Amino acid sequence: MNAMAPGKIRIISGIWRNSRLHVADLQGLRPTPERVRETLFNWLQPRLPGARCLDLFAGTGALGFEAASRGAGHVTLVEHNPALVRCLHDTKTRLRADMVEVVQADALSWLLTSHSAFDIVFIDPPFAQNLWQQVLPALQPILANEARVHIESPITTHYRVPAQWALLREGHTRDMRHVLYAASAAGPVTLGLGKGEGGTDT
């Protein structure tokens, strides 16, 4: 989620194409850049229709609402900050996004009590909190078979992923790295690559 002035970002494609999302003036809020979102959803498009998606540190909801706009069957937005949760509810109402669920909760606590299974998970925590190594192992019980996990982190940050995850795609901006993994809750990963998966983008 770098601090930035309040403003708007847009949904790139789908049923809500060019709809605007509010960006609050909050320390640490860092919406995923449009270029990164466009690349990510090009990678994911074959798997989006009907998918169950989780945007764990939702912030503006840019990733979750983009997924819903492009055909995801259900999207869960988890956000701890009350002001951001209100914005997410407002956006859901404005877009009439019945397939989107907004949850106000601490991300790690929510993971430890969730019993859902997700096909696609977006992990973009506040960079200053260095949460990757706590969150990634806790994802295991909620992953559907052949799930996809997208992780954003500073370019210099290193983290370990579970052994049964396989790197599919990787991209960079000047100061941020984003990676797409094929993941499974148990056993070896079956890649089953869709069109557009596999490789590196910069």
Summary of the structure (lengths in Angstrom):
residues: 202
radius of gyration: 15.4
end to end distance: 20.3
largest distance: 44.6
contacts: 643
relative contact order: 0.16
helix: 28%
strand: 29%
